[in-house]
Amino acid sequence: MRIVYSIHASSRMKERGITIFDVEYVLEHPQEIRKGNENRFIAIGKSNHRRIKVVFERENYIKIVTVI
């Protein structure tokens, strides 16, 4: 499935030193997925011994809204 990153998500990833690999790893191997606001989901997992939360929307593709 295609993954699209919002400008906000890309900016936060750069600020926090989180890579595309980290985000995609958490999406593929989440420890937990929570329902967020509206039609959003939060994938929570670890990559490189770091806890990461990926807020995303799922339609015909995955849109990464932000990364914490």
N, C-alpha and C positions, 0 to 999 in steps of 0.2 A: 504494500500500500504506500502511496506517495505521502511524504511528510513535508509540510510547509511551516516555516518558522516566521512568526510575526516579528516586526521590527522591535517591539518591546522585548520579546523573548531573546532575540539575538543580542540586544543590548545588555540584558541581565546576565546572559551566559558569559559574555565578555567580561563584565564587572566581577563575576564570581568565579571565573576560571573554570567554567563547565564547558566541556566539548560536545560536539555533535555525537561522538561515540558514547559519551556518558548518558546523554538524553535517550538515544536509541537503545542502549543497553537496559536502562530502567523501563522503557516502554515494552521491551521484549521479555524482561525478567523482573516484573514488579513483585515486591513483597506484599503489596496491598494496592487496591484500586478503590478510591472513594468517589462517591457522586458529589460533584461540586454544584455551584449555582447554575441555574438555567440548564443548558445542554452540555455542561462541561464536566470533565472527569479529572481526578488527580491520581497520577501513578506515583507511588512512593517506593523507592528502592535504594540500593547502594551501588556505587561504581567507584572503583579505586579507593575503597574504604571510606567513602564519603556518602552521607545520606542526602538524597536528592528528591525533590518533589517536582513533577512535571504536570502542569495544568494544560489540558488539551481539549479540543473539540473533535468529534468524529462525524464526518459526513461521507462523501465519496473519497475523502482523503483525511489525513490527520493534520490538524492545525495546532501547532504548539503556541499557546497563549503567553505563558511565562514559565520560568524555571527558578526554583528556590533551592 
